[in-house]
Amino acid sequence: MSGVKYRVVEHDGGWAYLVNGTYSETFPSHDAAFGAARRAACKQMRPGETTGIVWEDATGHWHAELSRAGDRPRTEVIG
């Protein structure tokens, strides 16, 4: 199981959460950004449907695998 960290940071004159180098929209307060990060983190942990996925790695090779419904990452909100 992998892990995903949501980090609340100052951004663009307000607050946002940062995940894997990507910023969320900007919120007017730290509390608003923290709440949005918690909601996103909780949603990401919910099981979905088992489905096949195809992805390309950094070397250009394609991979096909089964993504199981219950294989969800651990999430953490920091900030």
N, C-alpha and C positions, 0 to 999 in steps of 0.2 A: 504494500500500500504506500502510495506516495503522499507527500505533504505539500500544502499550498499555504503561503503566508500572505495575509492581507495587512499591509502596513499603512496606518493613517499618517498622512504628511501634509504640510502646508504646500499649496499648489495654486498658481494662477490667481492670487489675491484672496484665496479662501482655503478650504481643506478638501482633500481627496483621499482615496485609498489607492495604493500601488500594489499590483499583483504581477509578478514576473516581468517587471519593467514597463508595464502599461498602467496609465492613470485612469481612474474613473472620472466621471463628471465632477465638477467642482461644487462643493457644498458651502453654505455660509458659515457653518460652525464645525468645530471638532466633533461635537456630539452627533450632529447630523451625519457627518462622514463615517463616524464609528458605527452608528446604527445601520447605515447602508452597507458597510463592510460586513457586519454581523449577519444581516439578511442574506447577502450574497454567499457568504461562507456556509450558512445553514442550507441554502438551496443547493449548493454544489455537493453537499454530502448526501442528499436524497437519492435513493436508488432510481434508476430509469428503466430502460428496456435493454435486454441483451440484443446486441446488434453487431454485424460485421463492420469493420472499419479498414480503410486503406490509407496508408500514409507514406510520405517520402522522407528518408533520413537526410542528414547533412551531406552525404556523399552521392545523393541522387538515386539511391536504390529504393524501390517500392516494397512495402510490406503489407500483408493482409493478416488480420488477426480478429479474434472474437473479443468484443468488449462486453463483459458480463455486467448485468444490471446492478449487482451489489458491490462491484469493484469501484468504490468511491474513495477519493483522497481524504486524508486528515486535513482539517483546516484550522487555522489559527489567526486571530485578529490581534495585531500589535499596535499600540499607540494610545 
